[in-house]
């Protein structure tokens, strides 16, 4: 598609993780990516060091070590004498598969070590090598170096053979280029897909050596299409000593005399996505209906049949106790409601992350955003918000959403067959969902998911993108069970199952 564009620039370790996992979601197995990465390392070793007969590969326990095992296998097949030092048996499934493949090769020397003393006993191996392949840590470094990794890095640096680093020299921070303790001083660093940002830092140059960027089969769509990798942006962890409210508080401002269900869907979806408290501030008729519909939500009544200017002070004060505010579902557009929405927006924008949907979008056309604001319009609401009809062709749609997100200084999640999310610079496209979701209420569930994930992500673009992904899959699961005869309520029990599928 013409709207995809690739710029060779630095990528963070999290962005690389996302692209790697999302490539698999798109049908490119991670085992293939690992095979391509290891083969690329071997190709660079043989090409740059044609006379190096003895190659030592030092492998960690993660995916970087898996790349090293693949490289060892290819180097062995190319006629090099290969020895492998494993710093413990692999803990990652794909790395273990390639470890087992190397272990079965009687022409490759393989030793598993657990301690610095065991490593020191292999000093002769380090001196034997004409080239050493560093496949210890890669982008997996976290905090201070542990043993036997620290000793392995020292032994590699002491050895006179040139070092070829796999993806990132072990010990170097892939995002900043900092070395907190020690790092491998590589002659060549073979990195994959795109250079990691830390490799481009001036301070990293003496560790990186010659930087080679090798494609390994990750399609450009993997950085654009939302997939399982995007869950890396969410903090879903729970401490054993956590208490109510630690995992998110969402305030829903919605409902009216005519519409009571929309705000309930928002609150219940937020709860299903893992927040501790979802409270609805609604006009009295909607609040009473919300309490009758579910004991899981708290509804605070606002006097009268509709949101009005007299409620602004109360709602603004209430919002101070919450992490995220979702506005719009079921409010209607009659009377003072649009004026009340605009006043609340002016008071809360920049103070609280806001998710703006439905009737609130209609009220806020022309308003300038401040702080974290996510608009979740369908095509008609997008036109009201911007004055522009969203194009049907995906590439044009992406361009328009990006343009208006930049103009509004907000994140826009444009709902449709393919959901388009942009913060004015970056773009994510969600392809999950089903025509069965045209039923009313599914957009309200998306609003609740977006609000919930805003409590768990620093990046509002990713919060909105993952919300669209989860919402679409919940709809797909409901339709797979019930056919096209689903209601929005059928999505709610599917939400935790979808989240669990990709996070546990």
N, C-alpha and C positions, 0 to 999 in steps of 0.2 A: 504494500500500500504506500502511496506517495507521501502520506503524512508522517510516516516514520522517518526519523532522521537520527544519525549516529554521530556524535561528537566525541573525538578521542580526548577525554579529559579524565581527571582523577575520579575514582569511585571509592566510597567508604566501605568498610568491612561489612556493615549492615546491608548496604545496597547490593554488595556482591552476594551476600547470603540470600537476599531476596531474589536476585536474578537467577541464582543457582537453583533454588527450590521452585521458582515459577517456571523455569525451563522444563522441569520435570512435569509440572502441571500441564504444560503445553505439549507434552508427549516426547520430550527428549530425556531419557533416563539419566539420573545422576551417575550411574555406573559408566555410561558412555562418556559423560563429561570428564570423569576421573581418568578413564582410559585415554582420552584425547590429551589431557593435561600431562600425564606421565609420559606419553609418547613424545610430546613436544619437548619435555625436558631431555629425554634421551637423544632426540634429534639435535638439540643444541649442544649437548656434550660431545657427540660424535663429530658434529660439524665444526665446532670451535677448537676441539682438542683431538685432532685425528690420530695423534701418536700416543694418546693416553691409553695404555693397555689395561691398567688396573684402576678400577672405579669402586670407591667405597660410598655406600648410600646409608645415611643415618636417618632413621624414621621415628617420628613420634607416634603417639597412640591415636591421633585423630585423622581427619581427612587429608591433611597435608602429608602424613605418613603414608596414607593410601596412594597418593600421587607418587611418592617415592618408591613404593613397591612396584607400581606399574613401570616406572622408569627403569628399575633394576631388571625387570623381566625383559624389557626391550633392549637394554644394553647387553644383557646376556645373549639375546638372539642375534645381536649385531657382532658377536664374537669377542666382546670385552670380558676380561676376568672381573667378576663382580662379587663383592662381599657386602653384606647388609648387617648393620647394627640396629636392632629394634630396642627402643627405650620402653620396654614393656609391651605386652601383647595389645593389639588394637582394641579400642573400646567402641569404635564406630563400625557399623555393619559392612559398609562398602570397603573400608580399609581392611577389615578382617578377610573379606573375600579375596582381596589381592595379596594379603599376607599369606593366606593358605596356598595361593597359586605359586608364590615364590618358594614357600617352604617345601613344595613338592619337587622343586628343581634341584637335582643332585649336583648340578654344575655351579650352583650359587652357594657361597658360604653365608649362613644366617645364624646370628647369635642374639638371644634375648637377654638384656641386662636390666636390672632393677635398681642398682645402686652405683654411686661414684666409684667405689672400689672395683666393682666388676668392669666398669668402663676403663679404669686406669690399667687394668690387666690386659686391655686390648690396644694399648698405645702403639704397638707394632703395626696393627692394622691401619691406623691413621698415617703412620710413616710409610707404609707399603703403597698407599694410593697415589696415583698420578693425578686423579681428580676426585674431589669429595662432593657428593650431592647432599645438600642440607634440606631435609624434609622433616624437620622436627616440629616447628610450631606454625609457620605461616601466619594467617590472620587470626589464629586462635589464641594469641597471647593475652593473658589476663593478669595484671598485677605483677608481683615479683616473680622471678624465675624460680622454679622448683628443681629439685634433683630427681633424676640424674641429668635433666636438661641443661642446667648451668655448666656442669662438668663437660658434657658433650660439646657445648659451644666453645669452651676453653680449648678442648683437645682439637677441634676443627681449626681454630684460629692459630694454634701452635704449629700444626702440620704445615709443611711447605707447599703442599699441593694446592692449586687453585680451587676455590669453592664455587659451586653453582647452587644458588638458593632457589628453592621451589616456592614460587608466588611472592614470598617476602622473606628476607633474611631473618632467621630465628632470633628473637629478642628485640626486634625493631617494631615499634608501634605502627600498625598499618595505616592508621588514620592521621597521626601527627608526625611520624618520622622520628619520634624521640626514642632514646635508648635509656631506660631507667637503671639497668644493671649492666649487662653485657650483651653483645649481639655478634652474629657471624659476619665477618668481613668478606663479602663475596666478590669474586671477579666478575661474575655474571649473575643477574637475577632474572629468572624466567617467570614472568607474572602472566595471569590469565584473563582474557576477555578485555579488561581495561586496567591501566595502572592504578594501584591503590594510592590514595592521596598522600600517604606518608612517604611513598617511594619518590615522590616529586619534591619533597622538602629538601632545602639546601643542606641541612644538617645530616640528612640520610645518605648523601652522595658517597661518602667514604665506605659505607657498608653495602650499598647497592651494587657498585661497580657498573658494568654495562647493563642497561635495562632493556629487556626484550619482552614485548607484549605479544602473546600467542593467542589466537582465537581457538576456542575449544568446542564450538558448536552451540553456544548460548545465542538464541535468536534475539534480535532487537526487541521483539514483542515481550520478552521476559521482563524487561524493565518498564513496560507500560501496562500490560495486562495484570489485573489484580489476581493474586493467587495465594497459596499457603504461605509462601515466604513473607508476605506482608504482615503476618502475625508477629514477626520479630519486632515490630514497632510497638507492640502492646505489652504492658506490664500486667500480667494476669496472676502473678505470684501472691500468695497469702501466707503471712507469718503465723506461727502457732499462737502467738499472743495478741493477734489482731482483735479489734473490737468493732462493734457496729458503727458504720460510717467511714471506716478506714479505706474501703474499696470503692468509694464513690457515692456522691449524693446528687441526685438530679431533681430539679424543680421543673414541672411542666405547667406552663401557663396556657390554658386552652379551655375549650368547652363553652357552651351557651345554652340558652333555652331550647334551641332546636337540635343541637348536636352535643351528645354526651359521650359517645363511644370513642371518638378519635383520641382524646387525651388519655383514656384508659389504655388503649393500645400502646401509646407512647410509653407510659409508665411501666406497663407489664413487660414490654420488650426490653426496656432498660434493666429491669430486675432480672430477666432471663439472661441478659448479657453480663451479669455479674456485679451490678452496683448493689449497695446495701440498702439504700433508701431512694424511693421514687415518690415524690409528693406532688399532688396536683393542686394548683391554685385555680379555682374555677368558679364562675357564677353559681349561685345557690342551686338552681335546678340540675346543672351538670355535676356539681359536687355530690348532691344527694344520690344521683344515678350512679356515679362512680363508686360510692361506698356500697351501694346495693349490688353492683356487678362483681366486685372482688374485694376480699378482706386483705389482699396483699398490698393494696395501695392506700395511701393516706390522702384524703381530700380535704382541703381547707376552703370553706365556702366564702365567696365574695358576694356581698349583698346585691341583690337584684338579678335580672335575667341575663345580663351581658356585661362583659368587661367595659369599664368606663374610666374616665379620668380620676374619679374619686378613689379608685382602687390602686392607683399608681404608687402612692406612698407605702401602702401595706405590702404590695408585691415586691417593690424595690428593697424594702427592709427585710422581707422574708428571703429574698435571693442571696443576701449576704451569708446565709448559713449553708449554701449549696455550692458544689464545684462547677456545675454546668446548668444553664437554663435553656430549656426548649420552649419556643413560643410559636403559636399559630394554629395547631390542629383544632378544628371545631369552633374557633372564636366567632366566625361570621364577620360580616363587614358593615353591619348596621349601626346606626347611632354614633356614639363616641368611641366605639371600639377601635377604628383605625387611628384616631388621635391618641388613644391610650397606648396602643402598640408603639407608635412613634416616640412617645415620651418615655416609655420603658426602655426602648432601644437606646435612646440618647443617654439615659442614666446608667444602663448596664454595660453597653459596649465599651470595651477597654478595661472593665472591672471584672467581668465574668465571661468565660467562653459561652457563646450563644449558638444555638441551632435554630434557624428560622425556616419555618415551613408554612405551606397552605395560606390561610388568610393573612398571616403576618407578612408574608412576602408581598401580597397585594398592597398592604398598607405602607411598605417601606420602599416603594419605587422612588428612586432619586435620592435616597438617604445615603450618606457616606458612612462606611464601616470603620470601626476602630477596634483594635485588639483582635481576638480570635472570634471570627464569625463564619458559620457555615450555612449557606443557603441551600435548600434541598428542593428545587422546583421541578415540576414536570414541564412539558413544552409550553403549555399555556401560561403557567406562572412565570416561566423564564421571559416570555414576551412582555408580560406586565412589568416585571422587574427591570428589563433592559430596553424595551421598545423594539426588540429584534426577534423575528421568528427564527428559531433554531433550525439550521439546515438538516435535511434528511441524511445526506451523505456523511459518513463518519468523519472523514478527514476535515471537511468544512465545519462539522459540528465541533470537533476538537478545537479548531482554530478560534471559533466564536466563543466557546466557553473559556478558553484561556484568555482571550482578549478582555472579556467582561469581568473575569475574576481579578485580573490586574487592575482594571478601572475601578472596581469596587473595593479593592484591597481586602478581599475575602476569599474563602474557598467556596466554589460552586459545585454542587453535585447535581448534574442534570440527569433526571431519571428518564429511562427509555428502554428500547430493546437492548442497547448497550448503554450502560450508565457511564457518563463522562465526568471525571472529577479533576478540577484544576485549582491551583492557588495563584494562577497568573503567570507562573513560570513552568512548573512541572505539570504533567498530565498522567492520570491513571484511567484505564478503561476497564470496566467490569463487564464480563460476558455471561455471568450466571443469571438465572431467572427462567421464567416460563410464561407463556401467554395466559396460563391459569391465574397469574397474579394481577390481572386487570381488575379483579374484584376490589371493592372499596376497603380501605384500612391497611393495605400492605405498605402504602407510603408512610402511614403513621408509625408502623413498626420500624421502618427504616429510620425515621426521625429518632425513635427511642434508642435504636442501636447506635446511631451516630453520637447521640448525647452520652450514652454509656461508654463508648470507646474513647470519647474525648476526656473522660476521667482517667483513662489508662494509657494514653499516648501523648507524647510531647508534640507530635506532628499532626495538626488537624487534617491535612490532606490524607494522611494514612488512616486516621480514625474514620473519616468518611468513606474512604476506599474499601476498608475491611468491612465496614457496616453494609455497604452495597453487596459485597461478596457474600457475607453471611445471610443477608436477607434473601438474595437470589437462591442460594442453596437450600435455605429453609423452605422456600416456595417450591423448588424442584422436588425436595423430599416429600412435601405434603401432596403434591400432584402425583408423584409416583405411587403413593399409597391410596389416594382417593380419586384420582383423575382430575378433570377440570372443574369438578364440583366442590371446590374448596372455598373456605372463608378465611379472612385474615386471622381469625382465632386459631386456625389449624397450623399456622406458622410458629406460634409461640412455643409449643413443646419441642419443636424441631431445633430451635436456636441453640440450647445447650449442647445438643448432640453434634451439631455442626462445629461449634467451637471446640468441643472435646476432640473431634476428629483430627484437628490440626494443631492442637496445643498440648496433648498429653501422650 
